[in-house]
Every structure is written in C-alpha cells, then in structure tokens.
C-alpha cells in the first residue's frame, strides 16, 4: 500500500509482488521444520508485470524484387498458349478468393448468431432466443439453462430470464417461500448457502413479472414460473444467498483516508496468499469456499493449488509464520487472461475446507448488475503491499481510500494511453501519493453503498507505485460476475 512515491529510480515495476520479507525482529521458523505444503524450489517471486511502453508498430522490410528483362517475343502473355494459361490462372485466383470470402463471411455470421439469435458458448451452436431459459437444455452442455437467474441492483432483487418475454423480470413475492429461495441460490452458484428471502417494493420500473404457479408440481423452478403483467402483492423477491459486505469499517471511513493500519474486523474479507511461508498476493473472500484473486498471481508454475496457503482473519504477517493456513483445492484462472496486457486478470481459489465466519472473517458482496456507481465513486484498497516503490512488503494490513477514475480520463495520452480495456478500472489520484504497490496484487477494491461493502475490483497492475498520472489498475469485477458464478456452479 504505497502512501507516497518514495524511492523511484526509473519507471519502476508493475506490482511485481516480491513477497513478505521479514526483518530481523521477526523470528524465523526453525531450520528443518516440517511444512504441510508442497516443496517449491527457492523463494518465489511472482512474475513482474511488463513495462508498458508506447505501442510502436514494427516495420517489416520488403525484399527487393529483381525484374527479369522481357524476352524478345514480347510481353509474358503474348503467345496464344500463354494467354490461355494466364486466363486460367486469373479465373482460378478469383474463384479461390471468392470461396475464401464466402467461408469468412459464413464463419463471421455463424459466430455472431445474427440470424439464429443466441450462441452456445462451448460449441458455437446457435439457438433461438425463445429456447433460452425455457427449462429444456438445447446447448450441448446446457449453457442455455444455467444463467437464467440473477440478483439485480443494491437491493438484491431476484430476476429470472423469460424466454417468452426475451428479457429479465423480477419475481413476484406471491406464494414465494424460503425453499424456493434456496433453489434460486443454487441456480446462481451458491450451492450451499442461503441467507434470506423477503418481499420488497420494486424500484426497477418493471411492468411484467415472473409469477409462481405453486400448483405446477415439483419439477424445475423455471416450469413453476410464468410471465404475468400483474403482481397482486405489489412486492417482489429480494434474495440474499450469503450475509456479505458486513464490516466494522463502516464508521471508520474518515479515519482510513490517507492510509492507516487496519483494525480487526475492518476488512474481514481480506486474505493473504502464501507460497512456502511467504506472502505473495492478496485475495477476497466471497463464500466460505471461494477466494477471488488476480490471474497474474497464479501464472505457471503457481497454478498448482498445492503451493498455496490462505490466511484469513490475521492482520500481521509475522503471526502467519507458524500457521498452516487453509489448503487450496483448485486454482482457476480466467480462460481469456492475457499475461502481456493483463486483460481479464482474475482467478479463483477453492479451499479444501470451508472458512468459519466470525467478526474477523467475513465475505464481501459480489456486485450485482444494476449496481450504479458514481464516476468518482469512493473506494478502498487494502493489503500488505509495500509502502513505497521497491520496498519490503508491510508486516501489517494497511488500507486507504481511492476514488474511481473515469475510463476516458485513465485512457488519455497523459495517463495510460488506451491500455485500459473494459475488463479494467482505474482508481487513485492523478497527483500520486496514495496507491497500491507490489504485494497488494489480487487484493480487494471495495466500495460502500446501501450500507453494504461491494467488491468492485481486484488489484491488477500499475506503473510503479503512487506516481503522478499512473494510478492503480484493477480487474473490473462487474465484467467477471457471470464467469465467477459459472465456476462456482461447475466446481461445487
């Protein structure tokens, strides 16, 4: 957590995550002490995020072409036989070009599903929108039936996609109960989690609702729901699958501005990810089993879950030396992560044993669609990262307030010059002084809205630490929500 620019020779690194480096005042584990984790050769340094220089197009030289002198018989296609050959070759080239163009057009049209409507992600098969979320799987692996339930807005309004209406609709509270809520949570991705289900006034402006037909038998929930223009109770279902976003930091907002050591319970979703007893990256708790972090933290060879230990509810790195942490069962990186540009920089860790929640260990809320943020929304970063560029990782958990920066401003020539993709967001101060730094990677960027803490991003990259016009860049969590829930469903 860089609070000032500190020593800054050159442009500096992009959050290279040097890991926690203990000073002499921290006692080291005795030599030969047994470790429950797989041996890894030497102290690991997570791969350095590359230096982003201006993109200069490379120049490809064209080899010189030596022209042969014309023969005494005249131009190349002068003779009758040569004319026939030339015409044949020309027609062949035209036919080949036309065929290639037809294939490209066909492939483009097919991939876009411009005629059929919706594409099955695994196979590229297109199906009619009327089949999407109709309770019957048309896609080879059922993608058309697994993203049909969502939570919307800051009030967690339950919405279901209607194949008939071809859009999302809130669920009318009439005849709804907690047993249906548990089923809906499983559809979303919370296989073993349910918190509350209640009726609230609909503030989304909906004119149609998904209404429950309780007498439809004990089949699929989708088959019990039908599209209706009326909801007699005038209330819709607000569904909480997990009690998330609760923290003692709500009353400390003014204290942590500028960066302070965290108190117990301030950021209970923050975890420290260790390799061989060394802090490498941060992460965020989203369920008892799942941790969100950055994909660049788990690049090869650290994609193997055996190398990792997760520490939760502990604020000081020195207190983690003798702890075993939580073992990791699976490490899942985003399939479209680009190690060069850091696009889609997100990964998930599934724990072998679920966390037990208490005042010091709690989940943060994943952002729902429709969660509206201000262009300069105040957010908070936390982590054990260095307090100055190229410095040692902090022993204590630090936190600071950083406002969001509009994409157009962050992508301007004076800042990151079009390196920011839709899967990234910027936060910080263009004058510098407060920023994430090495060791903070993968940690949370959160915001406070409707009395709840929401996970807006994961710490991804930045040019040095706390430099002017070089704010922190974070993975845009709203872009990854569907993927996160998909992994939670598939790997439960």
N, C-alpha and C positions, 0 to 999 in steps of 0.2 A: 504494500500500500504506500505508494510514493506520495509524500506530503510536500516535497519540494524537489526541485530538479537535481540538487546535489551534484556530485562529480559527474560530468558528462563529456568525456572525451569522444569526439566524433559524434556520429548519429546514434550510436548505442544499439543495443539489441532489441529484438522484438520479443519481450517476455520469454526469455529462454529457460525459465524455471530451474534455477540452479539447485534448488532443494534447500532444506533447512541445514545450516552449517553451525553446529553448536560451538559456543565459546568455551573456554576452559572452566568457567564457573558451573557448567552443567556436567555432571558426572556421566561418563560413558558406560555402556553396558560392559561387563567383564569379558575379557577375551575368551572365545570358545563357548560363549553362552548359546544354548540351543535356540534355534529360530523355527517357528512353525511354517514359515513361508519358503517357497522355492528359492534356491540359491540363484543369485544373479551376479555375473562377474563384474566386480568393481562397483564404484559409486556411479549411479546412473544420472546422466544429465539429459533431461528431455530435449528433444531436437529444437534447435533455435529457429524461431520463425524468421523467414528470409527477409532480407532488406528489400524494401520496395522502392526501387529506383524508377525513374520515368520509363515508360514503355517506349522503347525506340525500335521501330521496325527494322529488321535485319535486311541488308542488301544482298541479294543473290546475283552474282555476276553471271552474265550470259556468255557462253563460249562463242568465240569468233567462228563465223561460217565462211568457208572459202568457196567462192563461186567458181564453178567449172566453166571454162570458155565454151561457147556454143560450137557445136560441130558444124562442119561445112554444109551439112544437109539442111540446116535451118533450125527453127525452134524445136523444143522437145516433142511436141505433139503434131509435128508437121506431116509425117507419113501416115498412110491410111491405117495400118495396123496399130501404130502408136495412138492414133486418135480413138480407136475403139477401146484400147486399154485405158486411156485417160478417162473416157466417159464412164466405163465400168467402175473404175476406182472412185470416181466422183459420186456416182449413184450409191455405191456401197457405203461411202462415208456418210452420205445424207441419211441412208436407212439406219445405219448404226447410231447416228446422233439422235434420230427421231425415236428409236427404240429406247435409248438411254434416257431421253427426256420423259418418255411415257412411264418408264419404271420409276424415275424420281418423283414424278407427279403423283403416280399411284401410291407410292410409299408415303409421301407427304400427306396426301389426302387421307390415307388409311390411319396414319398415326394421329392426325388431328381429329379423327372421328367426325369430320364435318357433316357427313350425311347421317350416320347411324346415331350419333349423339354422345355416348359415354364410353370411355375406354377401360378395359380390364387391365390393370397395371402389370400383372405378371406375364400376360401373353400378347397384349396389344389388340385383343379381340374387342370389337365394338358392339355394344348392345343399345337398344332403345332406352331412352330415359324412363319410359313407362315401366321397365323391368327393374329399375334401381330401387332397392329397399322395398320390394314387394313381398318379402318373406320367402322367396324362392331363389336359390343361387343359380345365376346364369354364367357368371365368370368361372373359369376353371378352378380357382382356389377361393371363390366366394367373396371377392373384394366388393361386389355389389351389395352385400348384405352386412358388412362389418363396420361401416362408417355412416350409420343411419341414425345414430343418437348422439346428441351433443349437449353441452351446457353452455348457455349464452349469457353474456354480459356479467356485470359485477354482482348480480343477484342470483346467479346460477339457475337461470330459467331453463327447464328441461325442454328441448326441442327435438322433434322427430321429422325426418325427411319423408315427405309424401310423394309416392310415385304418381298418384293421381294429380296432385297439385303442382308437382315438379318444383317444390320449394320446401323450406324448413318452416315448421309450425310449432307453436307452444302446445303443451299437453294440458287439456282441461283437468282441473282438480277433481271433478265429479267422479265418484266411485274409485278414486285412486287410494292406495294404501302403501305402507312401507314395503310389503312383499314385492310389489311392482317396482318400487324404488330400488330394491336390491338387484332385481333383474336388469334394470336400466343401467345401474352402475357396472355390472358385469359386461354389458354390451359396450360401454365406453372404454373399459380397460381396467377398472378397479375390481379385480376378480374376488378379492377377499375383504373388501372394505365398503362400509355404508355408514353414513353419519346421521342424516336427517332428510325428511321429505315433508314439505308443507305447502299449503296454498298461499299464494301472494297475488297482489294486484298486478296485472300485466301492463308493463310500461313500454313494450316493444311496438305498440301500434298494430298488433295483429288483427286481421279481420276474419281469419279462419283458424280452426283449432283441430288438433288430433284428439278425438274423444274416445274414451274407453268403453268397449262393449263387454261388460263383465260376464254376460251370459254366452260368450263366444267359445266356451270350453277352456281346456287347459293347454292349449297349443302355444305357439310362438307369440310373444308380446305384440309383434307387428300385426298379427292377424286379429288381435283384440282391438286395434286402433283403427279408427276410420276418420276421414276428413269431414268436418262439420263447420257450418257457418255460425253456430251458436254454442255458447258455454253457459248454461243456466246459473252456475255459481259465480260467474264473472271473476273467477280466480284461476290461476294456472300453477303448475307444479314447479316449485323451487327445490332442486335436488342437490344435496351435499353428500358426496361419496366419501369424503375424508375431512376431518376437522383440521384445516390447514390455515396458514397465514397468521397464526396467533403468536405474539411476541411481547416481551416486556419492554421492547424498544419504542413502543408507540408514544410513550410520554417523554422519550429522550431525544426527540428529533432535533431540538436546538443544541443539545449537548454534543452530538456526534458530528455536527457540521464542522468541517475542517480536519476531521480525522482524529479519533481517540481510540484508546484501548477499549475493547468491548467488555461488558459485564456479563456474568452468567445469565442466560435466557434472552439476551438481546437479539441474537441471530441464531436461533436454535436449529435451523436447517443447515447451517454451515458445517461441512465436514472437511477433514484433512486426509488426503490420499497419499499413502506412503509406499515406497519401494525400498526394501532392505533397511527399514527403520529410518528412512529419510523422507521428509515432506517433499513431494514433487508438484502436486496440484491441489486445488480446492474442488469442491463439489457441493451440490444442494440436494437435500432430502426431499423427495416428492411423495413417497409412500414408505411403509416400513421396509420394503424390499428394494426400492429403486432409488438410485442416485443419478443426478444429471451432472455431467462434466463436459469438458471440451474434447473433441476428437483428436486434436494435436497432442493431448496429454497421453493418449493410448496408442500412438503410432507404433508400428513394429520397432523393436521386438516386444513392446509392452502391451500388446493386445492380449497376451496370455493372462487370464484372471489370477493365476497362481502367484504372480509377482506382487499383487496389490493387497494392502490392508487399509481399512476405512476406520477413522477415528471420529466419533461423534460426541458432543457434549463436553469436550475438553478444550479449554482456551489456550493453554500453554504447550508449546511443542516439547519442552523439557519434561512434561509429565506424560508424554506418549512413548518415551524411550523404552520403558519396561512393559508397556501394554501390548496385548496381542492384536487389538483392533478386531474389526469384523472381516471375515474372509469373503472374497468375491467369487461368485459362481459363474457369472457371464459378463463379458465386455462387448458392447455392441456399438460400433461407430456408424455414423450416417453413411449410407452407401454412396452418396454423391459428394462426400468430403473431398476437397482439393487441398493437398498439403502445400501447394505453392501459393495459392491465393488465400487460403484459409476460409474458403467459401463452404458453407454448411458445416461449421466447426462445432459439432455437438456429438456426444456419445453418452451411453447409458451403462451403468453398472448395476447388476442384480446381485444382492447379497445372499450368501448361503443361509444365514439365519436372520429373520426379520428383526429390525430395531424395536426396542421397547420405548415408547414415547413417555416423556415426562416434561417438567418445566424447562429442562436444558436441551432436550432432543425432541424436535417437532418438525413436521413438514411445512414447506412453503406451498402456496397455491400456484398451480399452472394457470396461465392466462386464458380466459375464455374468449371465443370470438365475440366481438361487440364490446370488449373492454376498451373504452375510449380514453386515450391519454392526451395530455396537452403536448404541444410541440417541444416545450422545455420542461416537461414533467420532472419534478424532483425524484431522484432515485438514490439508492445507497449501494455501495460496494463494500465487501468485507473480505478479509483474507490474511494470510500470514506472509504475504509478499514483502519484498524489500522496501524499506522506507526511503531509499534513494537508488538511483540507477547503478546497476552492477554491484549493489551492496548485498550483504548477507540477508537471508530470509529472517523475518521477525520471529522472536520467540512467542510473542503474544498476538492474539487476534485483534486486528485493527479494522475500523470502519470509517467511512466518510460519505458525505452527500455529494452527488454529482448530477447535474441536470442533463436531460436528453438534449442532443443537438440534432437539428433538422437534417435529413439526408442531403438536401441540396447544398446546405452550408458545409457539411462534412465532406462532400464530394467536390467542393470547389477547388480550383487550382492551387490556392494558397494552403489548403489543408491536405486532403488525401487524393485529390485529382482523379476522381472516377474509379477509385479502388474499392469503394463501398458498394456491395451488392444488396439486393432486397433481403438477403438472409443475414445481414449485419445491421447493427445500430450503433450509433456513436453516443458517448456520454462523457461529460467532463467540462473542462474550462479551456477556452481557446488561449487564455493567457498562461496556462500551465498551472503549476503548484500543487494540484491535487489530482491523483490518477492511480490506476492500477499499475503493477510492476511485476517483474519476474517473481514467480512463486504464487501469484494470485490466479493464474490461468485456471479455467474451469469453474471458478467460484461464481457466486451469485451477483446479479444486478437486480435489485428488487425495488418495488415502489409501493407506497401506502395509499390505498384507495378503498372507499366504502368500509373503513375500519378493518381492512384485511391487507396482508402483505402478499404481493404477487411477484412471481419470478418472471422478469422481463427479458433477461439475457444471461449468458454465461461468458465470463471473461475470455477473450479470444486473442487479440493482438493489439499492438500499438508501436509507434516509432519511438523507441526509448521510453522514458518514464517522465511524466509531468512536464514535457516540453511545450513551449508555445506552439499553437496550431497543430499539435499532434495529440489529440485526445484519445482516450481508450476506445477500442472497438470490441463489440460484444456480439455473440450469436443472437439473432433475433428469434426469441422463443416462440413468438406467435406463428412463425413460419413452420416450426417443427412440431406443433401440437399433435396433428394427425399422426405423424410418424411416431411420436412418443407413445401415444395410446395404442397404436398398431403393435409396437414392440411389447408393450405390457400385456396385450391380449394374447399375442403369439407365444410368449415366453413365460407364462404364469405357471 
